[in-house]
Amino acid sequence: MKDINTFAEYMADESRVTPEENRKIDFEVELIGKMIEAREKKGYSQRELAELSGVKQPAIARMESLKSTPQIDTLLKILAPLGYTLSITPIKGK
């Protein structure tokens, strides 16, 4: 294996991170980023969102710091008070 000096080099090395894993990571980062943006746009603290969604604040904090991946039902509970839901959309060019 070649020497890795940066995180970007690590992520680009397919012997360490497969393209599928890379896409999953990118998706999670984008999804959670949008969730944080929506929460901040509404002016909610994590604690307020926890009260509105029924999801405990520490669980929201773990999701927002990418320390855990939410289950779909948990994500739906959090998104509802923010005015969002999940949907399936076609991949561009497919």
PDB file as gemmi writes it, atoms N, CA and C in Angstrom:
CRYST1    1.000    1.000    1.000  90.00  90.00  90.00 P 1                      
ATOM      1  N   MET A   1       0.840  -1.187   0.000  1.00  0.00           N  
ATOM      2  CA  MET A   1       0.000   0.000   0.000  1.00  0.00           C  
ATOM      3  C   MET A   1       0.877   1.239   0.000  1.00  0.00           C  
ATOM      4  N   LYS A   2       0.389   2.247  -0.720  1.00  0.00           N  
ATOM      5  CA  LYS A   2       1.159   3.480  -0.782  1.00  0.00           C  
ATOM      6  C   LYS A   2       0.927   4.330   0.460  1.00  0.00           C  
ATOM      7  N   ASP A   3       1.870   5.233   0.702  1.00  0.00           N  
ATOM      8  CA  ASP A   3       1.748   6.131   1.847  1.00  0.00           C  
ATOM      9  C   ASP A   3       0.607   7.120   1.615  1.00  0.00           C  
ATOM     10  N   ILE A   4      -0.124   7.380   2.667  1.00  0.00           N  
ATOM     11  CA  ILE A   4      -1.233   8.332   2.637  1.00  0.00           C  
ATOM     12  C   ILE A   4      -0.868   9.488   3.556  1.00  0.00           C  
ATOM     13  N   ASN A   5      -0.951  10.711   3.019  1.00  0.00           N  
ATOM     14  CA  ASN A   5      -0.582  11.884   3.810  1.00  0.00           C  
ATOM     15  C   ASN A   5      -1.758  12.775   4.178  1.00  0.00           C  
ATOM     16  N   THR A   6      -2.856  12.649   3.448  1.00  0.00           N  
ATOM     17  CA  THR A   6      -4.012  13.499   3.727  1.00  0.00           C  
ATOM     18  C   THR A   6      -5.288  12.653   3.742  1.00  0.00           C  
ATOM     19  N   PHE A   7      -6.314  13.227   4.317  1.00  0.00           N  
ATOM     20  CA  PHE A   7      -7.617  12.561   4.334  1.00  0.00           C  
ATOM     21  C   PHE A   7      -8.136  12.392   2.911  1.00  0.00           C  
ATOM     22  N   ALA A   8      -7.958  13.406   2.070  1.00  0.00           N  
ATOM     23  CA  ALA A   8      -8.408  13.322   0.675  1.00  0.00           C  
ATOM     24  C   ALA A   8      -7.714  12.173  -0.052  1.00  0.00           C  
ATOM     25  N   GLU A   9      -6.436  11.978   0.197  1.00  0.00           N  
ATOM     26  CA  GLU A   9      -5.704  10.863  -0.418  1.00  0.00           C  
ATOM     27  C   GLU A   9      -6.268   9.530   0.071  1.00  0.00           C  
ATOM     28  N   TYR A  10      -6.575   9.462   1.352  1.00  0.00           N  
ATOM     29  CA  TYR A  10      -7.151   8.234   1.913  1.00  0.00           C  
ATOM     30  C   TYR A  10      -8.481   7.920   1.241  1.00  0.00           C  
ATOM     31  N   MET A  11      -9.346   8.929   1.147  1.00  0.00           N  
ATOM     32  CA  MET A  11     -10.666   8.722   0.559  1.00  0.00           C  
ATOM     33  C   MET A  11     -10.586   8.377  -0.926  1.00  0.00           C  
ATOM     34  N   ALA A  12      -9.559   8.854  -1.608  1.00  0.00           N  
ATOM     35  CA  ALA A  12      -9.408   8.600  -3.043  1.00  0.00           C  
ATOM     36  C   ALA A  12      -8.772   7.239  -3.326  1.00  0.00           C  
ATOM     37  N   ASP A  13      -8.217   6.591  -2.323  1.00  0.00           N  
ATOM     38  CA  ASP A  13      -7.548   5.306  -2.500  1.00  0.00           C  
ATOM     39  C   ASP A  13      -8.593   4.186  -2.452  1.00  0.00           C  
ATOM     40  N   GLU A  14      -8.947   3.637  -3.617  1.00  0.00           N  
ATOM     41  CA  GLU A  14     -10.001   2.623  -3.692  1.00  0.00           C  
ATOM     42  C   GLU A  14      -9.636   1.317  -2.990  1.00  0.00           C  
ATOM     43  N   SER A  15      -8.367   1.123  -2.656  1.00  0.00           N  
ATOM     44  CA  SER A  15      -8.005  -0.071  -1.893  1.00  0.00           C  
ATOM     45  C   SER A  15      -8.371   0.098  -0.414  1.00  0.00           C  
ATOM     46  N   ARG A  16      -8.663   1.321  -0.003  1.00  0.00           N  
ATOM     47  CA  ARG A  16      -9.040   1.604   1.382  1.00  0.00           C  
ATOM     48  C   ARG A  16     -10.523   1.947   1.516  1.00  0.00           C  
ATOM     49  N   VAL A  17     -11.036   2.720   0.553  1.00  0.00           N  
ATOM     50  CA  VAL A  17     -12.438   3.144   0.573  1.00  0.00           C  
ATOM     51  C   VAL A  17     -13.012   2.872  -0.812  1.00  0.00           C  
ATOM     52  N   THR A  18     -13.989   1.969  -0.870  1.00  0.00           N  
ATOM     53  CA  THR A  18     -14.564   1.628  -2.166  1.00  0.00           C  
ATOM     54  C   THR A  18     -15.416   2.781  -2.689  1.00  0.00           C  
ATOM     55  N   PRO A  19     -15.659   2.818  -3.987  1.00  0.00           N  
ATOM     56  CA  PRO A  19     -16.537   3.863  -4.530  1.00  0.00           C  
ATOM     57  C   PRO A  19     -17.923   3.849  -3.872  1.00  0.00           C  
ATOM     58  N   GLU A  20     -18.439   2.661  -3.562  1.00  0.00           N  
ATOM     59  CA  GLU A  20     -19.741   2.561  -2.896  1.00  0.00           C  
ATOM     60  C   GLU A  20     -19.697   3.187  -1.502  1.00  0.00           C  
ATOM     61  N   GLU A  21     -18.628   2.901  -0.754  1.00  0.00           N  
ATOM     62  CA  GLU A  21     -18.477   3.493   0.579  1.00  0.00           C  
ATOM     63  C   GLU A  21     -18.350   5.010   0.471  1.00  0.00           C  
ATOM     64  N   ASN A  22     -17.619   5.461  -0.525  1.00  0.00           N  
ATOM     65  CA  ASN A  22     -17.437   6.895  -0.742  1.00  0.00           C  
ATOM     66  C   ASN A  22     -18.766   7.576  -1.030  1.00  0.00           C  
ATOM     67  N   ARG A  23     -19.605   6.954  -1.871  1.00  0.00           N  
ATOM     68  CA  ARG A  23     -20.920   7.515  -2.182  1.00  0.00           C  
ATOM     69  C   ARG A  23     -21.805   7.547  -0.928  1.00  0.00           C  
ATOM     70  N   LYS A  24     -21.739   6.500  -0.115  1.00  0.00           N  
ATOM     71  CA  LYS A  24     -22.526   6.456   1.122  1.00  0.00           C  
ATOM     72  C   LYS A  24     -22.106   7.578   2.063  1.00  0.00           C  
ATOM     73  N   ILE A  25     -20.815   7.772   2.213  1.00  0.00           N  
ATOM     74  CA  ILE A  25     -20.300   8.839   3.077  1.00  0.00           C  
ATOM     75  C   ILE A  25     -20.750  10.195   2.556  1.00  0.00           C  
ATOM     76  N   ASP A  26     -20.604  10.423   1.258  1.00  0.00           N  
ATOM     77  CA  ASP A  26     -21.023  11.699   0.661  1.00  0.00           C  
ATOM     78  C   ASP A  26     -22.507  11.944   0.896  1.00  0.00           C  
ATOM     79  N   PHE A  27     -23.319  10.888   0.716  1.00  0.00           N  
ATOM     80  CA  PHE A  27     -24.765  11.018   0.921  1.00  0.00           C  
ATOM     81  C   PHE A  27     -25.076  11.393   2.365  1.00  0.00           C  
ATOM     82  N   GLU A  28     -24.465  10.703   3.319  1.00  0.00           N  
ATOM     83  CA  GLU A  28     -24.725  10.978   4.732  1.00  0.00           C  
ATOM     84  C   GLU A  28     -24.319  12.400   5.098  1.00  0.00           C  
ATOM     85  N   VAL A  29     -23.168  12.839   4.614  1.00  0.00           N  
ATOM     86  CA  VAL A  29     -22.706  14.196   4.908  1.00  0.00           C  
ATOM     87  C   VAL A  29     -23.688  15.219   4.334  1.00  0.00           C  
ATOM     88  N   GLU A  30     -24.131  15.006   3.098  1.00  0.00           N  
ATOM     89  CA  GLU A  30     -25.082  15.939   2.485  1.00  0.00           C  
ATOM     90  C   GLU A  30     -26.421  15.926   3.220  1.00  0.00           C  
ATOM     91  N   LEU A  31     -26.935  14.740   3.544  1.00  0.00           N  
ATOM     92  CA  LEU A  31     -28.215  14.607   4.224  1.00  0.00           C  
ATOM     93  C   LEU A  31     -28.204  15.296   5.585  1.00  0.00           C  
ATOM     94  N   ILE A  32     -27.209  15.000   6.380  1.00  0.00           N  
ATOM     95  CA  ILE A  32     -27.130  15.591   7.720  1.00  0.00           C  
ATOM     96  C   ILE A  32     -26.881  17.089   7.620  1.00  0.00           C  
ATOM     97  N   GLY A  33     -26.084  17.500   6.648  1.00  0.00           N  
ATOM     98  CA  GLY A  33     -25.858  18.932   6.437  1.00  0.00           C  
ATOM     99  C   GLY A  33     -27.155  19.669   6.145  1.00  0.00           C  
ATOM    100  N   LYS A  34     -28.005  19.076   5.311  1.00  0.00           N  
ATOM    101  CA  LYS A  34     -29.307  19.681   4.990  1.00  0.00           C  
ATOM    102  C   LYS A  34     -30.205  19.703   6.229  1.00  0.00           C  
ATOM    103  N   MET A  35     -30.131  18.660   7.042  1.00  0.00           N  
ATOM    104  CA  MET A  35     -30.929  18.613   8.263  1.00  0.00           C  
ATOM    105  C   MET A  35     -30.505  19.736   9.217  1.00  0.00           C  
ATOM    106  N   ILE A  36     -29.203  19.937   9.360  1.00  0.00           N  
ATOM    107  CA  ILE A  36     -28.695  21.007  10.231  1.00  0.00           C  
ATOM    108  C   ILE A  36     -29.130  22.364   9.690  1.00  0.00           C  
ATOM    109  N   GLU A  37     -29.001  22.564   8.375  1.00  0.00           N  
ATOM    110  CA  GLU A  37     -29.426  23.823   7.752  1.00  0.00           C  
ATOM    111  C   GLU A  37     -30.898  24.100   8.029  1.00  0.00           C  
ATOM    112  N   ALA A  38     -31.738  23.075   7.883  1.00  0.00           N  
ATOM    113  CA  ALA A  38     -33.179  23.239   8.114  1.00  0.00           C  
ATOM    114  C   ALA A  38     -33.454  23.590   9.576  1.00  0.00           C  
ATOM    115  N   ARG A  39     -32.752  22.924  10.496  1.00  0.00           N  
ATOM    116  CA  ARG A  39     -32.941  23.210  11.925  1.00  0.00           C  
ATOM    117  C   ARG A  39     -32.549  24.653  12.233  1.00  0.00           C  
ATOM    118  N   GLU A  40     -31.400  25.069  11.715  1.00  0.00           N  
ATOM    119  CA  GLU A  40     -30.918  26.429  11.973  1.00  0.00           C  
ATOM    120  C   GLU A  40     -31.816  27.477  11.311  1.00  0.00           C  
ATOM    121  N   LYS A  41     -32.331  27.175  10.127  1.00  0.00           N  
ATOM    122  CA  LYS A  41     -33.234  28.102   9.433  1.00  0.00           C  
ATOM    123  C   LYS A  41     -34.508  28.322  10.240  1.00  0.00           C  
ATOM    124  N   LYS A  42     -34.997  27.259  10.886  1.00  0.00           N  
ATOM    125  CA  LYS A  42     -36.183  27.377  11.745  1.00  0.00           C  
ATOM    126  C   LYS A  42     -35.847  28.050  13.079  1.00  0.00           C  
ATOM    127  N   GLY A  43     -34.559  28.169  13.387  1.00  0.00           N  
ATOM    128  CA  GLY A  43     -34.143  28.786  14.640  1.00  0.00           C  
ATOM    129  C   GLY A  43     -34.241  27.866  15.838  1.00  0.00           C  
ATOM    130  N   TYR A  44     -34.287  26.549  15.586  1.00  0.00           N  
ATOM    131  CA  TYR A  44     -34.407  25.577  16.668  1.00  0.00           C  
ATOM    132  C   TYR A  44     -33.036  25.173  17.188  1.00  0.00           C  
ATOM    133  N   SER A  45     -32.944  25.035  18.483  1.00  0.00           N  
ATOM    134  CA  SER A  45     -31.775  24.395  19.079  1.00  0.00           C  
ATOM    135  C   SER A  45     -31.982  22.889  18.953  1.00  0.00           C  
ATOM    136  N   GLN A  46     -30.945  22.139  19.222  1.00  0.00           N  
ATOM    137  CA  GLN A  46     -31.106  20.679  19.225  1.00  0.00           C  
ATOM    138  C   GLN A  46     -32.139  20.266  20.267  1.00  0.00           C  
ATOM    139  N   ARG A  47     -32.121  20.929  21.396  1.00  0.00           N  
ATOM    140  CA  ARG A  47     -33.063  20.606  22.473  1.00  0.00           C  
ATOM    141  C   ARG A  47     -34.509  20.868  22.040  1.00  0.00           C  
ATOM    142  N   GLU A  48     -34.733  22.010  21.358  1.00  0.00           N  
ATOM    143  CA  GLU A  48     -36.086  22.318  20.883  1.00  0.00           C  
ATOM    144  C   GLU A  48     -36.540  21.295  19.841  1.00  0.00           C  
ATOM    145  N   LEU A  49     -35.636  20.937  18.935  1.00  0.00           N  
ATOM    146  CA  LEU A  49     -35.976  19.938  17.918  1.00  0.00           C  
ATOM    147  C   LEU A  49     -36.280  18.592  18.579  1.00  0.00           C  
ATOM    148  N   ALA A  50     -35.551  18.269  19.628  1.00  0.00           N  
ATOM    149  CA  ALA A  50     -35.801  17.021  20.358  1.00  0.00           C  
ATOM    150  C   ALA A  50     -37.213  17.019  20.938  1.00  0.00           C  
ATOM    151  N   GLU A  51     -37.615  18.130  21.530  1.00  0.00           N  
ATOM    152  CA  GLU A  51     -38.955  18.216  22.115  1.00  0.00           C  
ATOM    153  C   GLU A  51     -40.036  18.087  21.040  1.00  0.00           C  
ATOM    154  N   LEU A  52     -39.811  18.712  19.889  1.00  0.00           N  
ATOM    155  CA  LEU A  52     -40.801  18.684  18.806  1.00  0.00           C  
ATOM    156  C   LEU A  52     -40.879  17.330  18.109  1.00  0.00           C  
ATOM    157  N   SER A  53     -39.742  16.648  18.028  1.00  0.00           N  
ATOM    158  CA  SER A  53     -39.679  15.408  17.259  1.00  0.00           C  
ATOM    159  C   SER A  53     -39.866  14.148  18.106  1.00  0.00           C  
ATOM    160  N   GLY A  54     -39.607  14.257  19.402  1.00  0.00           N  
ATOM    161  CA  GLY A  54     -39.657  13.075  20.251  1.00  0.00           C  
ATOM    162  C   GLY A  54     -38.379  12.252  20.203  1.00  0.00           C  
ATOM    163  N   VAL A  55     -37.350  12.787  19.557  1.00  0.00           N  
ATOM    164  CA  VAL A  55     -36.036  12.137  19.494  1.00  0.00           C  
ATOM    165  C   VAL A  55     -35.151  12.830  20.517  1.00  0.00           C  
ATOM    166  N   LYS A  56     -34.465  12.086  21.338  1.00  0.00           N  
ATOM    167  CA  LYS A  56     -33.650  12.678  22.404  1.00  0.00           C  
ATOM    168  C   LYS A  56     -32.529  13.550  21.832  1.00  0.00           C  
ATOM    169  N   GLN A  57     -32.242  14.638  22.542  1.00  0.00           N  
ATOM    170  CA  GLN A  57     -31.233  15.597  22.091  1.00  0.00           C  
ATOM    171  C   GLN A  57     -29.867  14.952  21.879  1.00  0.00           C  
ATOM    172  N   PRO A  58     -29.404  14.054  22.764  1.00  0.00           N  
ATOM    173  CA  PRO A  58     -28.100  13.437  22.508  1.00  0.00           C  
ATOM    174  C   PRO A  58     -28.065  12.641  21.189  1.00  0.00           C  
ATOM    175  N   ALA A  59     -29.193  12.054  20.821  1.00  0.00           N  
ATOM    176  CA  ALA A  59     -29.255  11.310  19.546  1.00  0.00           C  
ATOM    177  C   ALA A  59     -29.132  12.277  18.370  1.00  0.00           C  
ATOM    178  N   ILE A  60     -29.774  13.436  18.494  1.00  0.00           N  
ATOM    179  CA  ILE A  60     -29.664  14.449  17.440  1.00  0.00           C  
ATOM    180  C   ILE A  60     -28.222  14.938  17.350  1.00  0.00           C  
ATOM    181  N   ALA A  61     -27.585  15.166  18.483  1.00  0.00           N  
ATOM    182  CA  ALA A  61     -26.188  15.618  18.503  1.00  0.00           C  
ATOM    183  C   ALA A  61     -25.275  14.584  17.847  1.00  0.00           C  
ATOM    184  N   ARG A  62     -25.488  13.295  18.123  1.00  0.00           N  
ATOM    185  CA  ARG A  62     -24.665  12.249  17.507  1.00  0.00           C  
ATOM    186  C   ARG A  62     -24.848  12.226  15.994  1.00  0.00           C  
ATOM    187  N   MET A  63     -26.090  12.408  15.542  1.00  0.00           N  
ATOM    188  CA  MET A  63     -26.342  12.447  14.092  1.00  0.00           C  
ATOM    189  C   MET A  63     -25.651  13.648  13.459  1.00  0.00           C  
ATOM    190  N   GLU A  64     -25.818  14.807  14.090  1.00  0.00           N  
ATOM    191  CA  GLU A  64     -25.260  16.035  13.523  1.00  0.00           C  
ATOM    192  C   GLU A  64     -23.733  16.025  13.503  1.00  0.00           C  
ATOM    193  N   SER A  65     -23.122  15.281  14.386  1.00  0.00           N  
ATOM    194  CA  SER A  65     -21.659  15.187  14.397  1.00  0.00           C  
ATOM    195  C   SER A  65     -21.176  13.984  13.593  1.00  0.00           C  
ATOM    196  N   LEU A  66     -22.113  13.322  12.908  1.00  0.00           N  
ATOM    197  CA  LEU A  66     -21.827  12.153  12.068  1.00  0.00           C  
ATOM    198  C   LEU A  66     -21.235  10.988  12.851  1.00  0.00           C  
ATOM    199  N   LYS A  67     -21.556  10.923  14.143  1.00  0.00           N  
ATOM    200  CA  LYS A  67     -21.094   9.811  14.962  1.00  0.00           C  
ATOM    201  C   LYS A  67     -22.044   8.629  14.900  1.00  0.00           C  
ATOM    202  N   SER A  68     -23.260   8.870  14.380  1.00  0.00           N  
ATOM    203  CA  SER A  68     -24.205   7.779  14.191  1.00  0.00           C  
ATOM    204  C   SER A  68     -25.024   8.054  12.936  1.00  0.00           C  
ATOM    205  N   THR A  69     -25.509   6.989  12.356  1.00  0.00           N  
ATOM    206  CA  THR A  69     -26.361   7.081  11.183  1.00  0.00           C  
ATOM    207  C   THR A  69     -27.794   6.824  11.623  1.00  0.00           C  
ATOM    208  N   PRO A  70     -28.701   7.759  11.330  1.00  0.00           N  
ATOM    209  CA  PRO A  70     -30.068   7.572  11.814  1.00  0.00           C  
ATOM    210  C   PRO A  70     -30.824   6.487  11.053  1.00  0.00           C  
ATOM    211  N   GLN A  71     -31.728   5.829  11.756  1.00  0.00           N  
ATOM    212  CA  GLN A  71     -32.674   4.935  11.118  1.00  0.00           C  
ATOM    213  C   GLN A  71     -33.683   5.803  10.369  1.00  0.00           C  
ATOM    214  N   ILE A  72     -34.326   5.243   9.360  1.00  0.00           N  
ATOM    215  CA  ILE A  72     -35.265   6.020   8.550  1.00  0.00           C  
ATOM    216  C   ILE A  72     -36.396   6.579   9.404  1.00  0.00           C  
ATOM    217  N   ASP A  73     -36.948   5.780  10.311  1.00  0.00           N  
ATOM    218  CA  ASP A  73     -38.061   6.288  11.124  1.00  0.00           C  
ATOM    219  C   ASP A  73     -37.622   7.437  12.023  1.00  0.00           C  
ATOM    220  N   THR A  74     -36.407   7.393  12.532  1.00  0.00           N  
ATOM    221  CA  THR A  74     -35.880   8.479  13.356  1.00  0.00           C  
ATOM    222  C   THR A  74     -35.694   9.733  12.509  1.00  0.00           C  
ATOM    223  N   LEU A  75     -35.142   9.557  11.345  1.00  0.00           N  
ATOM    224  CA  LEU A  75     -34.938  10.686  10.440  1.00  0.00           C  
ATOM    225  C   LEU A  75     -36.270  11.345  10.077  1.00  0.00           C  
ATOM    226  N   LEU A  76     -37.288  10.540   9.807  1.00  0.00           N  
ATOM    227  CA  LEU A  76     -38.613  11.082   9.487  1.00  0.00           C  
ATOM    228  C   LEU A  76     -39.181  11.875  10.665  1.00  0.00           C  
ATOM    229  N   LYS A  77     -38.979  11.396  11.892  1.00  0.00           N  
ATOM    230  CA  LYS A  77     -39.453  12.110  13.081  1.00  0.00           C  
ATOM    231  C   LYS A  77     -38.777  13.473  13.202  1.00  0.00           C  
ATOM    232  N   ILE A  78     -37.494  13.521  12.887  1.00  0.00           N  
ATOM    233  CA  ILE A  78     -36.737  14.771  12.998  1.00  0.00           C  
ATOM    234  C   ILE A  78     -37.097  15.737  11.874  1.00  0.00           C  
ATOM    235  N   LEU A  79     -37.278  15.210  10.684  1.00  0.00           N  
ATOM    236  CA  LEU A  79     -37.556  16.072   9.527  1.00  0.00           C  
ATOM    237  C   LEU A  79     -38.954  16.686   9.572  1.00  0.00           C  
ATOM    238  N   ALA A  80     -39.942  15.975  10.125  1.00  0.00           N  
ATOM    239  CA  ALA A  80     -41.324  16.459  10.114  1.00  0.00           C  
ATOM    240  C   ALA A  80     -41.483  17.860  10.721  1.00  0.00           C  
ATOM    241  N   PRO A  81     -40.978  18.124  11.943  1.00  0.00           N  
ATOM    242  CA  PRO A  81     -41.146  19.476  12.487  1.00  0.00           C  
ATOM    243  C   PRO A  81     -40.345  20.540  11.732  1.00  0.00           C  
ATOM    244  N   LEU A  82     -39.402  20.097  10.915  1.00  0.00           N  
ATOM    245  CA  LEU A  82     -38.625  21.033  10.108  1.00  0.00           C  
ATOM    246  C   LEU A  82     -39.317  21.329   8.781  1.00  0.00           C  
ATOM    247  N   GLY A  83     -40.414  20.598   8.516  1.00  0.00           N  
ATOM    248  CA  GLY A  83     -41.155  20.814   7.278  1.00  0.00           C  
ATOM    249  C   GLY A  83     -40.621  20.020   6.100  1.00  0.00           C  
ATOM    250  N   TYR A  84     -39.928  18.911   6.384  1.00  0.00           N  
ATOM    251  CA  TYR A  84     -39.339  18.091   5.328  1.00  0.00           C  
ATOM    252  C   TYR A  84     -39.747  16.634   5.483  1.00  0.00           C  
ATOM    253  N   THR A  85     -39.538  15.882   4.416  1.00  0.00           N  
ATOM    254  CA  THR A  85     -39.695  14.436   4.427  1.00  0.00           C  
ATOM    255  C   THR A  85     -38.644  13.869   3.486  1.00  0.00           C  
ATOM    256  N   LEU A  86     -38.570  12.573   3.395  1.00  0.00           N  
ATOM    257  CA  LEU A  86     -37.657  11.925   2.462  1.00  0.00           C  
ATOM    258  C   LEU A  86     -38.413  11.571   1.190  1.00  0.00           C  
ATOM    259  N   SER A  87     -37.693  11.538   0.092  1.00  0.00           N  
ATOM    260  CA  SER A  87     -38.298  11.069  -1.156  1.00  0.00           C  
ATOM    261  C   SER A  87     -37.228  10.383  -1.983  1.00  0.00           C  
ATOM    262  N   ILE A  88     -37.688   9.593  -2.930  1.00  0.00           N  
ATOM    263  CA  ILE A  88     -36.773   8.918  -3.841  1.00  0.00           C  
ATOM    264  C   ILE A  88     -36.838   9.667  -5.169  1.00  0.00           C  
ATOM    265  N   THR A  89     -35.671  10.057  -5.659  1.00  0.00           N  
ATOM    266  CA  THR A  89     -35.610  10.802  -6.910  1.00  0.00           C  
ATOM    267  C   THR A  89     -34.676  10.077  -7.874  1.00  0.00           C  
ATOM    268  N   PRO A  90     -34.952  10.213  -9.166  1.00  0.00           N  
ATOM    269  CA  PRO A  90     -34.083   9.551 -10.135  1.00  0.00           C  
ATOM    270  C   PRO A  90     -32.675  10.159 -10.140  1.00  0.00           C  
ATOM    271  N   ILE A  91     -31.715   9.332 -10.447  1.00  0.00           N  
ATOM    272  CA  ILE A  91     -30.341   9.802 -10.598  1.00  0.00           C  
ATOM    273  C   ILE A  91     -30.244  10.503 -11.944  1.00  0.00           C  
ATOM    274  N   LYS A  92     -29.638  11.666 -11.954  1.00  0.00           N  
ATOM    275  CA  LYS A  92     -29.505  12.427 -13.200  1.00  0.00           C  
ATOM    276  C   LYS A  92     -28.685  11.629 -14.201  1.00  0.00           C  
ATOM    277  N   GLY A  93     -29.174  11.574 -15.416  1.00  0.00           N  
ATOM    278  CA  GLY A  93     -28.465  10.886 -16.484  1.00  0.00           C  
ATOM    279  C   GLY A  93     -28.663   9.392 -16.523  1.00  0.00           C  
ATOM    280  N   LYS A  94     -29.539   8.860 -15.701  1.00  0.00           N  
ATOM    281  CA  LYS A  94     -29.767   7.404 -15.680  1.00  0.00           C  
ATOM    282  C   LYS A  94     -31.090   7.075 -16.309  1.00  0.00           C  
TER     283      LYS A  94                                                      
END                                                                             
